Amino acid sequence: MSDSPDPIEHHVRAILQEVGEDPDRDGLQRTPLRVAKSLRFLTKGYDQDPETLLNGALFDVTYDEMVLVKDIGFYSQCEHHMLPFFGRAHVGYIPNGKVVGLSKIPRLVEMFGRRLQVQERLTSEVAQTIDEVLKPKGVGVVIEAVHLCMMMRGVEQQNSFTITSSLKGSFQEDAKTRSEFMELIKHRKDSFA
């Protein structure tokens, strides 16, 4: 590991000066380093490959009913203002001879979320990857999120949220499958304990 400063630190220091702050004052001396580390963490999804993430956990099965992982919490940053957006993702698919380890679905959402994003692309990338790697009969992804770029600036809407969906295969073509998926994601878990 290099002891040289992260190049981001220099830029953060310049930004602090541009907004009228003194980057050498007590509370800000380590801020460029902290921001650099934070940005590296929040964008670590660029260092991951989605197919590699999923391929290590594909299993042959004869199960052909819907698999649904819902209420997957995620955090991302909008690519327009680099402000956070966060919420829940719901991912369902109908196997076609293969399933993926359940923990891989939240990891896939996190991987794409840890890139500068728009919610629409995040939704599509999760669905597209599952469709390409598992080749299921169908896949559906719905994401609900709040965007701080809408809450803290611009229109300053505190109560609005955004819902996006990407439906492929039987989730798009079969009204019954789509309806079942949409109905199942409405149900909220209070507790299993």
C-alpha positions in Angstrom: 0.0 0.0 0.0 1.3 3.4 -1.0 2.0 6.1 1.6 1.5 8.8 -1.0 -1.7 10.8 -0.7 -4.8 9.8 -2.7 -5.1 12.2 -5.6 -8.6 13.0 -4.5 -7.3 14.6 -1.4 -5.7 17.5 -3.4 -9.0 18.2 -5.2 -11.0 18.1 -2.0 -8.6 20.6 -0.4 -9.1 22.9 -3.4 -12.9 22.5 -3.2 -12.8 23.5 0.5 -10.8 26.6 -0.4 -13.2 27.4 -3.3 -16.2 27.4 -0.9 -14.5 29.8 1.4 -13.1 27.4 4.0 -9.6 27.1 5.5 -8.6 23.4 4.9 -5.8 23.9 7.5 -8.2 24.7 10.4 -8.5 22.1 13.1 -11.8 20.5 12.1 -10.8 20.3 8.4 -7.2 19.2 8.4 -8.0 15.5 7.8 -11.2 16.1 5.8 -9.5 15.6 2.4 -8.2 12.2 3.5 -11.6 11.2 5.0 -13.5 12.3 1.8 -11.0 10.5 -0.4 -11.5 7.2 1.6 -15.2 7.7 1.6 -15.4 8.2 -2.2 -13.2 5.2 -2.8 -15.6 3.1 -0.6 -18.8 4.6 -2.1 -17.6 3.8 -5.7 -16.0 0.4 -5.1 -18.5 -1.1 -7.5 -16.3 -0.1 -10.4 -13.7 -2.6 -9.2 -16.1 -5.6 -9.3 -17.3 -7.6 -12.2 -21.0 -8.7 -12.1 -20.6 -12.0 -13.9 -17.7 -13.0 -11.7 -19.8 -12.1 -8.7 -22.6 -14.4 -9.8 -20.8 -17.2 -11.5 -19.3 -18.7 -8.4 -22.7 -19.4 -7.0 -24.8 -20.9 -9.8 -26.6 -24.2 -9.0 -28.6 -26.6 -11.1 -32.2 -27.1 -9.9 -35.5 -28.3 -11.1 -37.4 -25.6 -9.2 -39.5 -23.5 -11.6 -41.5 -21.1 -9.4 -40.7 -17.5 -8.6 -37.6 -16.7 -6.4 -37.9 -13.3 -4.8 -35.5 -11.4 -2.6 -37.1 -8.2 -1.4 -36.4 -5.2 0.7 -32.7 -5.2 -0.2 -31.4 -2.0 1.3 -28.9 -0.1 -0.8 -27.1 3.2 -1.0 -25.8 5.0 -4.1 -24.9 8.4 -5.4 -26.5 10.2 -8.3 -24.2 10.9 -11.1 -25.6 14.4 -11.6 -24.8 15.9 -8.2 -22.9 13.2 -6.4 -25.5 13.3 -3.6 -26.8 10.1 -2.1 -30.0 8.2 -3.0 -31.0 5.1 -1.1 -33.9 2.8 -0.7 -35.0 -0.8 -1.3 -34.7 -3.2 -4.2 -36.9 -6.1 -4.9 -35.5 -8.8 -7.3 -37.4 -11.8 -8.6 -36.8 -14.4 -11.2 -38.2 -17.7 -12.5 -35.4 -20.3 -12.8 -34.7 -22.1 -16.0 -32.6 -24.9 -14.7 -30.3 -22.7 -12.5 -30.5 -20.6 -9.4 -28.0 -18.3 -7.8 -27.0 -18.2 -4.2 -29.5 -15.9 -2.4 -26.8 -13.7 -0.9 -25.5 -12.9 -4.4 -28.6 -10.9 -5.3 -28.1 -8.2 -2.6 -24.4 -8.2 -3.5 -25.2 -7.5 -7.1 -27.5 -4.6 -6.1 -24.7 -3.3 -3.8 -22.1 -3.6 -6.6 -24.1 -1.6 -9.1 -25.2 0.9 -6.3 -21.5 1.5 -5.5 -21.1 3.4 -8.8 -22.2 6.8 -9.8 -25.7 6.1 -10.9 -29.2 7.0 -12.0 -31.9 4.9 -10.5 -33.2 3.8 -13.9 -29.8 2.4 -14.9 -29.3 0.7 -11.6 -32.6 -1.1 -12.0 -31.8 -2.1 -15.6 -28.3 -3.3 -14.8 -29.5 -5.6 -12.1 -32.2 -7.1 -14.3 -29.9 -7.4 -17.3 -27.1 -9.1 -15.4 -29.5 -11.7 -13.9 -31.0 -12.3 -17.3 -27.7 -12.8 -19.1 -26.0 -14.9 -16.4 -28.9 -17.1 -15.2 -30.9 -17.1 -18.4 -34.1 -17.4 -16.4 -37.6 -17.7 -17.8 -38.1 -14.1 -16.6 -36.7 -11.5 -14.2 -38.2 -8.5 -12.5 -36.5 -5.7 -10.6 -38.3 -2.9 -8.7 -36.4 -0.2 -6.9 -37.9 2.4 -4.5 -35.6 5.2 -3.5 -35.4 8.7 -2.1 -32.9 11.2 -3.6 -31.1 13.8 -1.6 -30.6 15.8 -4.7 -34.4 16.3 -4.8 -34.7 16.8 -1.0 -31.7 19.1 -0.2 -31.6 21.3 -3.3 -33.5 21.9 -6.5 -37.2 21.2 -5.9 -36.6 20.5 -2.2 -39.3 17.8 -2.0 -39.1 16.0 1.3 -41.8 13.4 0.9 -41.4 12.3 -2.7 -39.8 9.0 -3.7 -39.1 7.3 -7.0 -40.1 3.8 -8.2 -38.4 2.2 -11.2 -38.9 -1.3 -12.7 -37.3 -3.5 -15.3 -39.2 -6.6 -16.4 -37.9 -9.3 -18.7 -39.1 -12.5 -20.2 -42.3 -13.9 -18.5 -42.4 -10.9 -16.1 -42.9 -8.7 -19.1 -44.9 -11.0 -21.3 -47.2 -12.7 -18.8 -49.7 -10.5 -16.9 -50.2 -13.2 -14.3 -46.5 -13.5 -13.5 -46.1 -9.7 -13.4 -49.1 -9.4 -11.1 -47.8 -12.1 -8.7 -44.5 -10.3 -8.5 -46.0 -6.9 -7.9 -48.4 -8.3 -5.3 -45.6 -10.2 -3.4 -43.4 -7.1 -3.2 -46.2 -5.2 -1.4 -46.1 -7.4 1.6 -43.9 -6.1 4.4 -42.1 -8.3 7.0 -42.6 -7.0 10.6 -40.5 -9.7 12.1 -39.8 -13.5 12.0 -38.7 -13.5 15.6 
